[in-house]
Amino acid sequence: MNGNGEKGKRILMFCVSFFGYEKRLADALREAGYRVDLYDERPSNGFVGKVCVRLGLKAYQGVINRRLKKIVEENRDGEYDYVFVVKGEAMDAAQIRLLRQAYPKAQFVLYLWDSVNNIPRGKEKLPLYDRVLTFDPMDAQTYGIPYLPIPYGKEPARQPVQEQCRYDVVFVGTAHSVRPRVVKQIESICRENGRSCYSYFYSPHKLVYLLNKLTNPDYRYLSKGEVHFTPMSARELYALYGASRCVLDIEHPKQKGTTTRPVEMLPLGKKIITTNTYVKDFPFYNENNFCIVDRDDPKFDVAFLDTPYLPVSDELLERYSPRSFVKALLPETED
């Protein structure tokens, strides 16, 4: 998958396919003038392949190596200036050595859009790269690496705040941990007060859904018909956000810092109900736009939905833009 840029410098990018975020980051680099060749980090997005990568099975390393060799062969026409890996779940020392041998002049950059503890042998992988950045401010402090939040996408240039919305509260996300229960409890409060809600629960595979049904007590809040096995497209997602007054945000229990949603909502002008207390530490936080609830007992005053959204400044919006992301990721980038 190729992309041309005026800057002329080439980037070989590896990133898992996930709700269009991989395209968001690649587009940000292309907008900055880089030539980007984007590949999924995983050899396969099938259930077995995902499990093998997640468990770090040594028997699967041969599959990963063969695919990397094929990618190198496809791109043998020139050198890369950067090898850019996002998350690095499938990349161990053997794969990085293979790529360094193929592209000895390239700088290797790792961007963590997940917490180190959520990546198999995550801590061991940090020294494999020339530059490492993370979206998790707690990991930034723990491991002494730069903090860089995931930017909002190209699609949502600053939007006027809508007075009339189809939904009061929406949730779109993977159906993990306590999310089913918290979403349903928030929806119950909303509907008791005459408010409209919409939720889209995603599961990567039916076997994952069945496993959660057997092991996760909070899955009793969901019926099978409420779980989708295809992620919502970016176009559908932004259309839904545009028709909503407020977005529900529930971080993974192992995650620190903030999720992507608060940043994504900055140009869209949407309020957020969140279980994440860390959001108070971010410069875009204010009590008018954010309602923090207890994940164990998620109660809130629906009057929060009626107060107007307070837009952030242009300077703060630029701080979380794709352009600012690339400048921090690759400091050589010029305006």
Secondary structure as GFF3:
##gff-version 3
##sequence-region A 1 335
A	DSSP	beta_strand	2	3	.	.	.	ID=ss1
A	DSSP	beta_strand	10	14	.	.	.	ID=ss2
A	DSSP	alpha_helix	21	31	.	.	.	ID=ss3
A	DSSP	beta_strand	35	39	.	.	.	ID=ss4
A	DSSP	alpha_helix	47	55	.	.	.	ID=ss5
A	DSSP	three_ten_helix	58	60	.	.	.	ID=ss6
A	DSSP	alpha_helix	61	74	.	.	.	ID=ss7
A	DSSP	beta_strand	82	86	.	.	.	ID=ss8
A	DSSP	alpha_helix	93	102	.	.	.	ID=ss9
A	DSSP	beta_strand	107	112	.	.	.	ID=ss10
A	DSSP	three_ten_helix	116	118	.	.	.	ID=ss11
A	DSSP	alpha_helix	122	125	.	.	.	ID=ss12
A	DSSP	three_ten_helix	126	128	.	.	.	ID=ss13
A	DSSP	beta_strand	131	134	.	.	.	ID=ss14
A	DSSP	alpha_helix	137	143	.	.	.	ID=ss15
A	DSSP	beta_strand	167	174	.	.	.	ID=ss16
A	DSSP	alpha_helix	179	192	.	.	.	ID=ss17
A	DSSP	beta_strand	197	202	.	.	.	ID=ss18
A	DSSP	alpha_helix	206	215	.	.	.	ID=ss19
A	DSSP	three_ten_helix	217	221	.	.	.	ID=ss20
A	DSSP	three_ten_helix	224	226	.	.	.	ID=ss21
A	DSSP	beta_strand	227	228	.	.	.	ID=ss22
A	DSSP	alpha_helix	234	242	.	.	.	ID=ss23
A	DSSP	beta_strand	244	249	.	.	.	ID=ss24
A	DSSP	alpha_helix	261	265	.	.	.	ID=ss25
A	DSSP	beta_strand	271	274	.	.	.	ID=ss26
A	DSSP	three_ten_helix	277	281	.	.	.	ID=ss27
A	DSSP	beta_strand	290	292	.	.	.	ID=ss28
A	DSSP	three_ten_helix	302	305	.	.	.	ID=ss29
A	DSSP	alpha_helix	314	319	.	.	.	ID=ss30
A	DSSP	alpha_helix	322	329	.	.	.	ID=ss31
###
